[in-house]
Amino acid sequence: MILGKIVGDEKRVRFNVPIYCTDCKKSVPGRIVSGEKYSQTKAFEIELEQFKKNYLCGICRDKKRCKKN
């Protein structure tokens, strides 16, 4: 998953951040990728925290979509 902006040939930084679904609490596989400059900013930290608070796994996201229809 990519957070923030990666400009041109900017170096990409990968983070192994534990992410869990906010609904079923399952661990979500994968890494967070961001640009080197953006990953050192306060905005990145805020965006990452918001992402972790609102993340839904694919199963829970689909359940939520079906309830709307």
NORLIN-V246232 format. One record per pair of residues at least 6 apart in sequence whose C-alpha atoms are under 8 Angstrom apart, sorted by the first residue. I is the first residue (numbers start at 1). GAP is how many residues later the second one is. Records with the same first field share a line. If there is no record, write none. Layout:
I = GAP ; GAP
//
This chain:
1 = 29 ; 30 ; 31 ; 32
2 = 30 ; 31 ; 32
3 = 29 ; 30 ; 31 ; 41 ; 44 ; 45
4 = 30 ; 31 ; 34 ; 40
5 = 29 ; 30 ; 33
6 = 6 ; 28 ; 29 ; 32
7 = 28
10 = 25 ; 26
11 = 24 ; 25
12 = 21 ; 22 ; 23 ; 24
13 = 20 ; 21 ; 22 ; 23 ; 26
14 = 17 ; 18 ; 19 ; 20
15 = 16 ; 17 ; 18
16 = 14 ; 15 ; 16
17 = 14 ; 15
18 = 9 ; 10
19 = 8 ; 9 ; 10 ; 33 ; 36
20 = 6 ; 7 ; 8 ; 32 ; 35 ; 36 ; 37
21 = 6 ; 7 ; 34 ; 35 ; 36
22 = 30 ; 31 ; 32 ; 33 ; 34
23 = 33 ; 37
24 = 36
26 = 31
28 = 29
38 = 6
39 = 6
//
